[in-house]
Amino acid sequence: MAIDVRVAAVTGLRQVSILDARTPALMPGEALVRVRAAALCTLEQRVYTGTLKPPLPFIGGHEVAGEVAALHESEAKGPWCIGSRVAVRLLYSCGACHYCRTGRTNQCVHAQKKPVREGLLPGPGGLCDLLVVNTDMLFAIPDSLTYEEASLTEPLACCVHSVTAADIGLAEDVVVIGGGVMGQLHILLAKLRGARVVLSEPDAARRAMALRSGADTAVDPNGEDLIALVNALTGGRGADVVFNTTAVPGVFAQAVALAGKGGRVVQYSSVHPDTPAPVSPQRLHHDETILTGAISPTLRDFYVANRLLTSGLVDVKPLISARFPFDSVGEAFEAAITPGNYRVVVTNWD
């Protein structure tokens, strides 16, 4: 029988309402997860502020952790039991399209559908008290990891995907543009790869956070010539890898200019509005610069992120700026769009 759920949906410009809804009964291979923490990503924030305009009401939430509340009878002999603590991957992939078959599940042509089965309202669907999900999208978390920390598995997985695409090598020079939560995660991962890391960020508090995260240098691009500084640091070579984690259209051209011969430039953030940037094809030809993007994690990326968190190799506690109970979700959204905050997490405690 169908399951009654409570959902937090964006219902208008800077408006969030808690609604009653129903989700279909469990089918073979599915679990019911009681959501304990859902972090508010940029996606939800942009819908809330009207930058993105999907159909409303819209249920955001794809950075989720919780505990297994029920299992379909087909899962009786599986690895999960009632009460299992889990991080949840909510990116749908069909397993049958060209991209899924070739290992690029994050590019699935059906990924815009509901991450589990159709039922509720548009959106990823994690901002609710109960969530139906495929059991192969569950990742175990230890008691030592809080649900709030585990909810950041998905954004960390996105950065794992980005860093993997850049193929950072030992002692390479990496520039991270933007000191928000994704920029900070890129710094942590680049340091694990053995890189020397420069952060470009105008906010002093975020620069200080980056230095605590292991960045070797933190630069205010409004007060210093970033390109000159990187060239001086590298003996005129330029950066081996540049990550642009900002949504500022004009920054992309600078990211390309920072790269040295054979450098890799990763456009990590989506950009709104999508303003074209000038890039010299002759320079690409001559320097063999590689330009690429990074969007969403593959299943492997999520698994790696899960292992990084559960092993303690990456600590995301400093990147959780605030926690709000589910019934105060409107306050959580306002905090999430407040400049200077990192991740804001909605918690669902009984």
Secondary structure, DSSP 8 states (H G I E B T S, - for coil): --EEEEEEEEEETTEEEEEEEEE----TTEEEEEEEEEE--HHHHHHHHTSS--SSSB----EEEEEEEEE-GGGTTSS--TT-EEEE------S-SHHHHTT-GGG-TTTTS-SSSS-S-SS---SBSEEEEEGGGEEE--TTS-HHHHTTHHHHHHHHHHHHHHT--TT-EEEEE--SHHHHHHHHHHHHTT-EEEEE-S-HHHHHHHHHHT-SEEE-TTTS-HHHHHHHHTTT--EEEEEE----TTHHHHHHHHEEEEEEEEE-S--SS-------HHHHHHHT-EEEE--S--HHHHHHHHHHHHTTSS--GGGEEEEEEGGGHHHHHHHHTSTT--EEEEE---
